[in-house]
């Protein structure tokens, strides 16, 4: 685990508790996502430690860039991160918040990579099968990857189901060379 992830954990937990108390998970997800995107941009992140840039100015830039996404609690959160020199942990905070939220809401995002387009009916069947297997509500993210040749790869948390032709060919090649 990275140092930033360890530092981010208590901040993510605190934001999670605020979001749970105010039933504002979607709002905090959006705000943290926007803040994480900003913190990941080189021209913004370079301001975090620039000796000539005032910390309050950095906070103002972030808050203004988020617009209506940040309520007073969100603005206070940004100011806290600035005071503690933790703006660089925003991507980790957002990621850990989403993990806590998913656990609370009993949801999981499953990523489906397919060589060909996946129809709505197939997506529904995949989602229902994963929901039965994992005991959670499943949100699918479907992408196409022509390098799979055929079939699909499904990733949901620690679960990986590789039904791609590429994987089968790699197994065959390994068996032949052994």
Steps between C-alpha positions, in 0.01 A plus 500: 500500500633842410574760760232726352244223538582467870480876549175518301317235702392716798393785270295262285344351811411844636340608171318168482350558846391852402345368178321220683359735766367738237402225253715672237710222348442606136582865575822413682596254225467775241688754710785264586520382141534858378759582768697185417495590130628848578770367734615262228559781250865598496440875478274484807704254707815709442330779696467280810866537594598814308677737742352815344139384502302567816316194640175696530526586130534131416191424708307779325601370158382148584177618658418731209583226249247271667224760492174373646642153564643617833268600782640660814614162636681433172667840510607440859640164391711663227627761748591223746697314231681821407590578863632147551687491169297200380361615166716244320299224665170606338502219238556244776234657720248485214588137425470391863174692540355311203606168652333590831189618317481180293529291815227701673268484199587136425601584144794406284617618162575221257712581197424299191752510215367338189638444154158585352210721609294354786124526454274640770351154561847345545600782733188436706575125519862566600390748764238265646743208511763711676242630746408143593866399533617807693186581700520866399342737253726509195570799281654402166760699310531351154790575267620345177852362456572347159824346631290241685426349155171358632318448827521729803679573826296594808654663806299566817709568807728197548300289256644466150330287237708478184303343220699665223640317201833673566521337847416160356770539235753605764414190708535282195838654413619448859389137494680438172826661617506312833 
